[in-house]
Structures are given as structure tokens and as C-alpha cells.
């Protein structure tokens, strides 16, 4: 699903049909305001995707390396946030240590599983989360952030509750991290 479609859905969730129409190339009324709101909505999308990936459902990647005892972070396809495992050619887990700019590993061909931060998206890009229900989850989070940015506090609170509930459900289904709610 494209970021633009998620943004249009988020605009509808906030009650901004005009912004949704603008994103779907249906309307061009008050172009300057809609363009500014679309940019804000894109910022909210990027914040939401980043929050989900770093705090709840890590984006995982597996990559093969030929090692001489260390692997520089610069050689990873995506900048790693957390290293989950290092395995040798037979699939056996190997010990590793994380340092400032490299991970220390045994010599040989290794497979590294890690999480990474999503890239900053434009409206035309594809979302990094593409499982069933992810579009709705991202739209709810984006709408919640947008409502907060726009000063719609009541709507922001309602959307945030729906977003947190959807996030909890997705985390349980996929074995993600689930932060406990704190009561004051």
C-alpha cells in the first residue's frame, strides 16, 4: 500500500474529506492549505511508522556476510538498530558482541538477523509494513498524530485509543513488543 493511500485514509479518519480528496487527486479547492496539510500528514505518517518499527513491531532483515572477525555497520543494506542473531553456514547460533561501529563475530560466512529503522518516506513510496491490517494501523496512528498537530484534542484522544488497541492486537498476533499502559 502506498503512503499516499494511507494518508488519504488518515485524513478521512480525522474528518478531513477535503484533504482526502486532494490526496486522491479529486479536488483542488484551497490548494495552498491542502498542500500544507498534506505535508503535515506525511510527517505524521513518518513519525507513526518509526514509532511502530522501533517500539512495537521491529522491521526484521536477514543478510549474509563473509567475515574476517568483524562486520562494519556501514556494510549492512539497512542501518541496523538491534542485532538479533548471528548464525554460521550450518544455521548454528554464534556469539557476537556489539561495539560502536562494528559487531565482533567469528571468522567465516555468517547470516545476521537484525532490525532496522524505516527510511523517511514520500507520498509516492510504499509502506514498509504490508501485512494484513497494517494500512489501517498506520492510518489510525497517522490520524491520531495529525489531530494532535491540528489542535483537535478530543478527536486525537479517541483516535489514539483506537490506534493503541490496534497496535496491541497486532503486537500480540506477530509476537511484537507490547508496552504496558501506565495509570496515573
C-alpha positions in Angstrom: 0.0 0.0 0.0 1.3 3.4 -0.9 1.9 6.1 1.7 -0.5 8.4 -0.1 -3.3 5.9 0.2 -2.6 5.6 4.0 -2.5 9.4 4.2 -5.9 9.7 2.4 -7.4 7.1 4.8 -6.0 9.0 7.8 -7.5 12.3 6.5 -10.9 10.6 6.4 -10.5 9.3 9.9 -9.9 12.8 11.1 -12.9 14.1 9.2 -11.0 15.9 6.5 -12.7 14.7 3.4 -11.4 17.7 1.5 -7.8 16.6 2.3 -8.6 13.0 1.4 -10.0 14.3 -2.0 -6.9 16.3 -2.6 -4.6 13.3 -1.9 -6.7 11.2 -4.3 -6.5 14.0 -7.0 -10.2 14.6 -6.9 -10.4 18.2 -5.7 -8.2 21.2 -5.9 -10.0 23.7 -3.6 -7.8 25.9 -1.4 -4.7 24.3 -2.9 -2.1 26.0 -0.6 -3.8 24.9 2.6 -4.3 21.3 1.4 -0.7 21.1 0.3 0.5 22.3 3.7 -1.8 19.9 5.5 -0.7 17.0 3.2 2.9 17.8 4.2 2.0 17.7 7.9 0.1 14.4 7.3 3.3 13.0 5.7 5.3 14.0 8.7 2.7 12.3 11.0 2.9 9.1 8.8 6.8 9.0 9.2 6.5 9.5 12.9 4.0 6.7 13.2 5.9 4.2 11.1 9.1 5.0 13.0 7.3 4.5 16.4 5.8 1.2 15.3 9.1 -0.1 14.0 11.3 0.9 16.9 8.9 0.3 19.8 6.4 -2.4 18.9 6.9 -4.4 15.6 10.6 -4.3 14.6 11.3 -4.5 10.9 13.5 -7.6 10.5 16.0 -8.3 7.9 18.4 -11.2 7.3 21.7 -10.6 5.5 24.7 -12.8 4.6 28.3 -11.7 5.2 31.8 -13.0 4.7 33.6 -12.1 7.9 37.2 -11.7 9.0 36.1 -11.3 12.6 34.1 -8.1 12.5 31.3 -6.6 10.4 31.0 -2.9 10.0 27.6 -1.3 10.3 28.3 0.5 7.0 28.2 -2.8 5.1 24.6 -3.6 6.1 21.9 -3.0 3.5 19.8 -1.1 6.1 21.3 0.6 9.1 20.8 -1.9 12.0 19.1 -0.9 15.2 19.3 -4.2 17.0 21.2 -7.4 16.2 19.0 -10.5 17.0 21.3 -13.3 15.9 24.4 -14.4 14.1 24.4 -17.9 12.5 27.1 -19.8 10.7 26.5 -21.7 7.4 25.0 -24.7 9.2 22.5 -22.5 11.0 24.1 -22.7 14.4 23.9 -19.6 16.5 27.2 -17.9 17.1 28.3 -15.4 19.8 28.8 -11.8 18.9 29.5 -8.5 20.6 28.2 -5.1 19.6 30.6 -2.2 19.5 30.3 1.5 18.4 30.8 0.9 14.6 31.2 -2.9 14.2 29.9 -6.2 15.6 32.6 -8.7 16.6 31.8 -12.1 15.1 33.6 -15.4 14.3 35.5 -15.7 11.0 33.6 -17.2 8.1 30.3 -16.9 6.2 27.6 -15.7 8.6 23.9 -14.8 8.4 22.9 -11.9 10.6 19.3 -11.2 11.6 18.7 -7.6 12.6 16.1 -4.9 12.9 16.3 -1.5 11.2 14.7 1.9 11.2 12.4 2.6 8.3 13.5 5.2 5.8 11.8 8.6 5.6 9.0 8.2 3.0 7.5 10.5 0.4 3.8 10.2 -0.5 4.6 8.0 -3.5 6.7 5.4 -1.6 5.4 2.0 -0.5 4.8 1.5 3.3 7.4 -0.9 4.9 4.6 -2.6 6.8 2.5 -4.5 4.3 0.8 -7.3 6.3 -2.9 -7.6 6.6 -4.3 -4.7 8.6 -1.1 -2.6 8.5 -2.7 0.1 6.3 -5.4 0.6 8.9 -2.9 0.6 11.8 -0.7 3.2 10.1 -3.7 5.3 9.1 -5.0 5.3 12.7 -1.6 6.4 14.1 -1.2 9.0 11.4 -4.7 10.4 12.0 -4.1 10.5 15.8 -0.8 12.4 15.3 -2.4 14.8 12.7 -5.4 15.5 15.0 -2.9 16.3 17.8 -0.8 18.6 15.5 -4.0 20.3 14.4 -5.2 21.0 17.9 -8.2 18.6 17.7 -7.6 17.2 21.2 -10.9 15.3 21.6 -10.5 13.6 18.2 -6.8 12.9 19.0 -7.7 11.2 22.2 -10.3 9.0 20.5 -8.1 8.1 17.6 -5.1 7.4 19.9 -7.2 4.9 21.9 -8.2 3.1 18.6 -4.6 3.2 17.4 -3.2 1.8 20.7 -5.9 -1.0 20.7 -5.0 -1.9 17.1 -1.3 -1.8 17.9 -1.8 -4.1 20.9 -3.7 -6.6 18.7 -1.0 -6.5 16.0 1.7 -7.0 18.6 0.0 -10.0 20.1 -0.5 -11.6 16.7 3.0 -11.1 15.5 5.0 -11.5 18.7 6.0 -7.9 18.9 6.7 -5.8 21.9 3.8 -4.6 23.9 4.3 -1.7 26.2 2.1 -1.7 29.3 -0.2 1.2 29.8 0.6 3.4 32.8 -2.1 4.7 35.1 -1.6 7.9 36.9 
